[in-house]
Amino acid sequence: MINIIENTLRDGSYVIDFQFDKDQTSIIAKGLNQLGFTFIEVGHGLGLGAWNNEQLGKAKETDLIYIKSSVEAAPEAKIGVFFIPGIGTEEDIDLAVDAGIKFLRIGTNVDTFKKAKPFAEYAKKKGLFVTVNLMKSYGVKFYEFAKIARFIDEWGVVDVTYLVDSAGCMLPDEVFEYIDQTKEYVSNHLGFHGHNNLSMAIANSLKAIQAGATFIDTSVRGMGRSAGNAQTEILVYFLQKLGISPIDTEIYKFYDFANKQIVPLLSSPQGLTDEEIHIGVSRFHTSYMPLATKIANLFGVDKKELIKLVSDINCINPHEALFEEIAMGLQKDE
């Protein structure tokens, strides 16, 4: 089974200088849970203990506020946090556990992975689901990564070991090789966290799944550090198309959520818009957009639904009569 850890409220915090407030956190966590997400990561982008660090970028709220507001807003979800040894402490983990977290993601550079061990052991004793994110994984060869993942698996306390493309620099075949050549050496799950600097985050995530990864990170509208992350809406659509999605919520609800809750927070564009995604989802050629707009306005129907239904019948050369016929059908349904 594929699992998605939704990162908007954690990795997305970089985009707004860690200024998610309590209300925004509650609304977004609730919305993500309603969309179907089980794993939701929250808090400062650099994890527990970073919220009041001026050098790292002080957050709008405390760790406890981020966690408690999310737990209260999304009681059916598993709320978790990021943790970097040297920034967070065992005391921070204790407070987070008391506040209601269910998973802890420990991040270290791939060459300092041993720093994660004592905190992974501590978190597991606290009953948490534990992942280790090997940041800048591309800094070692695939066979070195496999060896490191095997060491981590032998600790016996880590549920998921993550291949992390921190710079968004990897190609799909590279991602496949790292995961494929590692899975035979470990008994725990493998995951992938990809950034989008070379527009490969979605392709890399799909390739990671093909290779055997069962945990994938995403964020709505791709909201995340640098060029952003794999875009939630797009990955869910592709997984639905492949018949392996853990979420069956229709794509239109993702569009609405992104436009209402995420887009207003973005000071500059990130990720693809709902219209750009929907053109791909619908296999719709944009030369027909003026016609679609005209008919949607004339009949007072949703343009996205019109586009999709028209293209399902004729995606090559749809004529005006077809648009009108579909629009009348949508009117009757309403």
N, C-alpha and C positions, 0 to 999 in steps of 0.2 A: 504493500500500500504506500502511496505517495503522501507525504506530509508537507504542508506549507507552514513555515514560521513567518508570520506577517510582521514586517519590520518598520512599518510607517511611523509608529510612535517612538521608535528608538533611532534607527538610522536616519529617518526623516527629520529628526530634531536638529541635525547638522545644518539643514537648509534654512532654518529660522533661528540660528544661533542659540539653540537649546531653549527656546522660549515658548514651548507648549505650556498652556496654563491648565489649571485643574479642570475647568469646564470643557475645554477642547479635548483634553485627554479622555474624559468621561464619554463625550459624544462620539469620538472616533472609536474608542474601544467598544462601546455598545454597538456602533454601526458595523464594525468588523465582525463581531460575534454574530450579529443578525445576518450578515452575508454568508456565514458558515464557517468562519475560521475558529479552530480550536486553540492553536498556539499563537499568542499575541505577545510580542516583546515590547516593553515600554521603558521609559526613563532616558537619562542623559546618553548621548551617543557614545560616550566613553565609559559608560557603565556605572555601577554602584560606587559611591564615594566621590564622583566627579562633580556632583551638582553644585557644591559650594567652593569649587576650586577656581579662583580668578584666572590663573594661567591657562587652564584647560577650557575655560568658558563657563561662567556661572549660569546655572539653569534658572528658569522662572520659578520652579517649585522644588521641593525636596524629593528625595527618593521615595519617602514614605507616602507623600501625596500622590505621586505618579502611580505607585503600586495600588494603594488603597482605592483611589478613584477608579482605577481600571477594574479591580476585583469587584467593586460594588456595581459598576456599570455593566460588566460582562461576567456574571456569576457562573455561567456554564463554560466559560473559556479557561484555558490554562495560561495564566499570566506569568511572564518570565522577564528576566533582566540580563543584561550583559555584565561582564566582570573582567577587569584587567588586573592581574597581580601587580601590586605596587601602587595602584590607585584605590582599589577596594580592599577591604579587610574582612576577617572572619566576623567581626562585630557587625559590619554592614550586611553580611549574609544573614546573621541572626535576626537583625531588624527586618530584613526583606522577607524572611520565612514567617516571622510573626505577622507581617502585613498581608501575607497570603500568596506569595509566589509559589509556582509549581515547578518551574525549571530555571536553571542557571546556565548561562553560556559563558564559558571561560575563554578569553581571547589572549593568545600570546603570538609573538612572531614564530614562524615555523622553526627557527633555529634555537629558540629558547623554550620549547614546549615543556620541558621538565618543570618549569615554574608553575605549571597548571596542576601538577599532581597533588600537592597537599590541599589545595582548594577544592579539587574534584573529590578527593576523599572526604573532606569536611562536608561538602554539599550533599554527597550521597548519604552520609550518616544522618543528615537532616531530612532525608527522605525525598530529595529533589531528583528530577530528571536532569541529567547532566550532559552537556555537549562541550567539546573543545574545538574552538575555531582556530585553525592554524593560519594566521594572517600572513599575507605575502607568500603563499604556498609555492608560487612560481619561482621563488628564490632557490629551490632545490630541484633536483631531477626527479622524475616520476618514481624511480626505484628508491630514492632516498625518502621520498614522501611515504611510500609503502612501508619502509622500515620504521619510520617514525610512528605511523598509524598503528603498526603492530605493537610497538612499545606501549603506546597509549592503551590499546585494547587489553594488554596484559596487566594493566593496573586493576582491571576488573570493576571499575566504578564509572566508566564513561559510556553513555548510551549512544552517542553520535560523535564521530570525528569528521570535521568539516574541511574540505578543500576550499580555500578562500582566495578568490581573484581580486585582491584589494585594489589593484590599479586598473582593473578592467582591460588587461593586456593579453589574455589568453585566447587561443583559438579553440573552436569546438573539438577538433581532433586531439588537441593537447588535454583538454578536460577529460575527454573519454579515456585517454591513456592513463592518466593519473588515477581515475576511479577504477577502471577495469583492471589495472595491474595491482591495485591495492585490495580489492574485495576478497580475493582468495586467501589473504593473510589475516583477516580480522573476522571476529564473530559479531561485533557490534555494527550499528548502522553507519553509513557514510552519507554526508551531506555536501551541499554546494552553496556558497554565497558568492554571487558575482556582481561586479560593478560594470557600468555601461560605457566606459570611456571610448571604446572602439565599436560601440553599438552591437556587442556580442552577448549581452547578459541573458537575453531570452534564449538565443541559440545555444549558448553554453549550458544553461539550465536544462534544456531539453536533452542535450547530449549527455549531461551528467546522469539524468534519469535513465537514458538508454544504456549507459554503462553500468548502472546498478545503484545509483544514489537514491535514497528514499526520503531524504529531507532536503527541501529547497527553500531559500529565503526570497521574499518578494516585498515590494512596497507599492502602495497605491500611487499611481501616476509616476512610478519610478522614484518617488521622493527619497533622496538619500545623499550621502556624502559624495563630493566630487560630481561626476556625471550621473550619479544616481544608481539605482539598483534595477534588477529585473522587475518589470512592471507587472503588478499583481493581476490587473485586468487581462493582460495579454496571455500570461502564463496559464491562468485558469481557463481561458477560452481554448488554448491549444490542448490542454489536458482533457477538457471536455470533448473536444473533437477526436482525441485519441482514445477516449473511453476509459481514462485512468484518473480522472479528477476526483479528489476527495470532497469537492464542493460542486453542487448541482445548481446553484443560484444562477439565474439567467443574466446575461451580459448587460442588459439594460439597467439592472439595479446597481451594477458596478459603475456604470456611467453616471448615474444620478448621485451616487455616494461621492465619487471623485469630484464632480462639479460643485456639489454643495459644501463638502467638508474639507477638501484638500486644495483644490485650485485657488480659493481665496487666500490661502496661506502663502502661496508661491509669489515671491517678488520678481522672479524671472521664470520663463517657461522651463519645465522639466517633464520628460516623458512625452508620450504621444497623446493628443486630444482624443475625446470620445469619437469625434467625426472621423479622424484619421484612422483610428482602430476599426470603426464600423465599416468603412469603405473596404478594408481588407477582409473583415469577417463576412461581409456580404458579397464579395467579389464584384464590386460595383465600380464601373469606369466613371471617373469624375466628369467626363464630357457630357454626361447625362444629368449632372447635378442641377443645372438651371431648370430643367424639365421637372425633376423630382421636387425641387423647391416650389415651383409654380403649382403643381398638382396638390402638394401637401397643404399649401396655403389656401388653395381654392376649395378643397374639401374639408379643411380643418382637421387633418389627421397627423399623426406623428411621422415625421419624415424618415426617421431611422427605420421604423417598422415598414414603411412603404418601400424604401430602398431594398431592404432584405427580402421582402416577399416578391418584389418584381424580379430581383436578380435570381431568386430560387427558380423562377420560371424561364427567364431569358437574361443571361449575364453578358451576352455579346452585342445584341442590337435591340434593346427593348423599345417598343414604339409607344406613342402617347396613349393610345387606346388601352394598352396593358396597364399603364400607370393609373388611368382613370378607373378601370375595372377593379383593380386592387384597392384603390382609395375608397370606392363605393362599398366594398366589402368591409373595410375597416370601419367605415361609418356605421354600418349595420351592427357590427360587433360591439361598438360603443353604446 
